[in-house]
Every structure is written in structure tokens, then in C-alpha cells.
Amino acid sequence: MSLPLIYTSLENQKKAEEIASNLGTYATDNQALKNQPHLEVSAKGLSFFHPKARSSKKLRIDFNSGRIQWRIKRANHEKLIKKALGKRETSLNILDCSAGLLQDGLLFLTLGHNVTALEQSKILFYLLKDGISRSENQSIFEKFNLINTTAYKYIDKANAYDVIYFDPMYPINKKNALSSGQLEYIARILEVEMINNNPQKDFACLQSSFKKKIIVKRPIKSEPFSKNINYQVFGKTTRFDVYV
Ligand SMILES: C[S@@+](CC[C@H](N)C(=O)[O-])C[C@H]1O[C@@H](n2cnc3c(N)ncnc32)[C@H](O)[C@@H]1O
């Protein structure tokens, strides 16, 4: 990877060099590179920037933000995902095969479940790790495990879990673009890392190896990955396809 990792002061140099080495890229203090795609380590943490992204803001994961805190506080009102998970007295062991920005994963944790989240992107993995390390609520991550791998490579271990959750990327169009600035940033990251997915194929792999519940999050009007859905839970723009 040739994405520069820019550090903003000497205090951040060591951290920048460590992350850069893990990512297989280089750390630099050349601030002139800031108008091209890059990572940055500053006192605020690790961030990613892409000049072609609609949002002019950098992507930094902030679990302390008001928006996330609000979501955590009202987790019990998230009827759709609770319906998809089903009623159960004890905590579930959930394998989230699409960590992304961990918004759904965080919801599962808030609802008291154990979560292992897989993220194929190295950049997102380090952005998430950095966000978690800055979280003011470390206790929420006590039952959480983040792994930098693909669902396909982890499938042999999946049977230790009760539920697989899969929220793959979908093409960003004009309609969903505005609400999904963050999703666009994920797409930019995958582009930089040259990661191309085939969600239909990934789903087929999950379904052929895992015989318990699989919950797939899809845009509301999209075709399901398989006709053998046991039930669906509909929201306004997305739906959950549940395979038991
Ligand atoms: C739509 S985003 C998920 C958003 C996430 N549910 C959230 O709440 O923030 C999809 C993410 O899953 C990752 N992903 C997609 N397919 C994957 C796979 N087969 N294995 C591991 N990660 C995958 C992508 O890299 C991307 O970060």
C-alpha cells in the first residue's frame, strides 16, 4: 500500500510509524501530501481522507460523539434489529461479518450480546482500533473482539457462534448517497486497498457452512441473496432477511 500516513507533530511520530508498518505503508511529516488520499495521526487520533469523497471532513471513528451516545441510549428502542435477533433470555454470541464503522456491532453490545466483528479492510481495522482506544466507555467493549480478516477465512470458526450478522456493501446511488456519506468513505477505503467483494458469493459461503441463524441487512428494494428466507423485518430504507 502506498497511502501516506502523515503525522502532525513529533509526539505522534512513533504511533504513526507503528501503524504504517502494520499497514505496509510509510509514515511522513510531509503536510503537502494532505490534498491526496492519506491517513493522518494527530492528537485527535487516526483519520482517513479522500479528496474525491463528497464529505470534506476526514473519517475518524468517534464512539464518544453525541450521535453514537444517543444511539446507545436508545438501543432498547431498536425494534427492527431486536426482532431480527429474536427473543432470548440469555446473551447471544454474534459473529458480525461486516464490522464497517461498528454501528450495528455497538448496538448488539449495548443490548448485552457478545460480539466478534470481522473487518477485511486493514485501514478500517486500524481506524476502529484507534476509535475503541479513545472510547470513554471501555466497559462496552469488554465482550467484544475485532479481527482483521474476511468472513471466508474465518468460516471454520463460525459454528462457535449463535448468529451470523452480515451487512455487505451495496452500490451507492444518488438516492442513498446523502444519508450514507460514511458509507461512501468506506467505499473509498476499499477502493484504495483494491478490495472487491461479491456479497452474493460471500453469503453463499456463509450459508453453506453455518447452520444456525443468519441475519442479512439489505437495501429495502434489493433482491434477497436467496429465496429461502424464513422471515423479513422491514425498516424504511433497509430490511433484515433472516435465515434460520
Ligand atoms: C456496509 S459496511 C457495514 C456497516 C456496519 N454494519 C456498521 O454498522 O457500521 C460493510 C463492511 O463490511 C466489510 N465487509 C464486507 N464483506 C466482508 C467480508 N466478506 N469479510 C469481512 N468484511 C467484510 C466491508 O469492508 C465494510 O467495512
The ligand as an ORCA input file, in Angstrom:
! r2SCAN-3c Opt
* xyz 0 1
  C     -21.961     -1.713      4.868
  S     -20.491     -1.792      5.767
  C     -21.033     -2.413      7.331
  C     -21.500     -1.354      8.245
  C     -21.660     -1.863      9.642
  N     -22.723     -2.830      9.744
  C     -21.900     -0.715     10.602
  O     -22.905     -0.764     11.327
  O     -21.095      0.209     10.645
  C     -19.702     -3.241      5.161
  C     -18.357     -3.514      5.828
  O     -18.133     -4.900      5.865
  C     -16.866     -5.207      5.357
  N     -17.018     -6.499      4.668
  C     -17.809     -6.750      3.600
  N     -17.723     -8.043      3.244
  C     -16.856     -8.617      4.105
  C     -16.350     -9.943      4.260
  N     -16.740    -10.917      3.433
  N     -15.463    -10.179      5.249
  C     -15.074     -9.187      6.089
  N     -15.510     -7.916      5.992
  C     -16.402     -7.632      5.031
  C     -16.528     -4.063      4.416
  O     -15.130     -3.913      4.304
  C     -17.187     -2.898      5.113
  O     -16.335     -2.294      6.039
*
